[in-house]
Amino acid sequence: MAKSVLILGSGLGALSTALRLSDKGYAVKIVEKQSRAGGRLHILEKDGYTFDVGPSFFSMSYEFKELFESVGEPIPFELNELNPLYTVNIAGQDRVFQMHKDLTKLAKEFEGIEDDFEAKARGYLAGAKSIFHDTEYRVVKKNFDSILHYLLGMAKVPIKHLPKMFRSFWAELERHFESEEVKIIFSLVAFFLGATPFNTPSVYNLLNYTELQYDGYWNVKGGMYNIVKGMLPLLEARGVQFQYNCEIVAAEYSGKKMTGLRDAAGNLHTADLYVINADAASFRGQFLGRKKFSEAKLDAMDWTLAPFTIYLGVKGKIPGIHHHNYFLGNNFRDYADTIFRSSVAPEKPYYYVNVASKSNPNCAPEGCENLFILCPVPDMRVKPDWSDAETLAQGIIEDLGERVGYDIASNIESKTIYTPVDWASMFNLYRGSGLGLAHGMNQIGAFRPANKDEELNNVYYVGASTVPGTGLPIVVIGSRLVTERIQDEHSIV
């Protein structure tokens, strides 16, 4: 008889795990608080516009290929490679930087700013490439049973990479480049993943390698939510059951086993095994009462920045903007230094703008644009009051309009704002942190909440705050790791 698996939540990590397990004969059921699957990979349909709520692009597209190949299926959605990757608009600069994968072409963007850019970039990316491939299978794509096991794995990483463990992302950039513009732009990969380059270890410059050389950036034709839409028929064909509008409010356990998850209506959901796609740290504290993950302990951990998001339907076509864009001020160091601890909204915020209608015209009425604006802000530990949301949004909209030379404010047909409070409520994000636990050296690998529970032998975790970490392709890797654990410890045979 097939072992039953109950998965709490339906984010990409959950869907990927359900696909792998159901293909191997496990009987899988997913319970989801929202009325549809996807978690932060969500969709907003309003006033004739369609918006991707969360992620708008990703790297490491080959992880999706591996996922579907592992169950004998073609990718059920169409990938679209970004070229250029994105643009960067820095306040006070006349030029808009276009980030190309072609380094010769990219060098022209920095003419007069960074001498010998191409040679410097190749040297920098060679180091990033080396650490990526030296850690990929030794550390990232591997389960660890203890901190000792993890440290032994780290010991197999070539010692030449050791200094990067103790050097910041920014410090590594300073070793290779002179200009602030290049250092700022290369460090955006850290900043918009919820951290700053000044407190992120330099090992994460491997992300520059994945974006510029190894795989680039991708989105999905028709919108990112097509990832979810493409997966659902595959899951249903394998017998995966879904129960939506089902909020879990308590966990029940006895001895070393979880015995059920109870929903808000009082119903108990039971299974042989449980996979938690809720935050792996806060679930342990809030649902299992673990002292190590008490509220005080959770608050003392390092969390990624919270999202402040605006979804705009705008009448008219906006010529001065591309599909993926970063809009920055001229005070990067000060801004990065204060954004984590400021209890007030930033006066001149840094933000990202995705204009999906540039490549997916069906997401907006003819002759219109849909804009998704993301501004990383302090989480609710620092700023719990978001009554000033409208003021912040209006400032961003006016700034954007000035920079692209279009009166956006007067042409808005649809507007939705999600503050960190909304994100926390919708997706049960701890203190509104957008991407879960940060990735400092004390919160990666075996120092991160494990994907197997420490006390309950039938409980596992998948998602941003467990191993290997945050990001769409990374949680897909996580689904493979947790599936391997379950197969090893609870084989059907």
Secondary structure, 3 states (H helix, E strand, C coil): CCCEEEEECCEHHHHHHHHHHHHCCCEEEEECCCCCCECCCCEEEECCEEEECCCCCECCCHHHHHHHHHCCCCCCCCEEECCCCEEEEECCCCCCEEECCCHHHHHHHCCCCCCCHHHHHHHHHHHHHHHHHHHHHHHHCCCCCCHHHHHHHHCCCCHHHHHHHCCEHHHHHHCCCCCHHHHHHHHHHHHCCCCCCCCCEHHHHHHHHHHHHHCCCEEECCCCCHHHHHHHHHHHHCCCEEECCCCEEEEEEECCEEEEEEECCCCEECCCEEEECCCHHHHHHHCCCCHHHCHHHHHHCCECCEEEEEEEEEECCCCCCCCEEEEECCCHHHHHHHCCCCCCCCCCCCEEEEEHHHCCHHHCCCCEEEEEEEEEECCCCCCCCCCCHHHHHHHHHHHHHHHHCCCCHHHEEEEEEECHHHHHHHHCCHHHCCCCECCCHHHCHHHCCCCECCCCCCEEECCCCCCCCCCHHHHHHHHHHHHHHHHHHCCCC
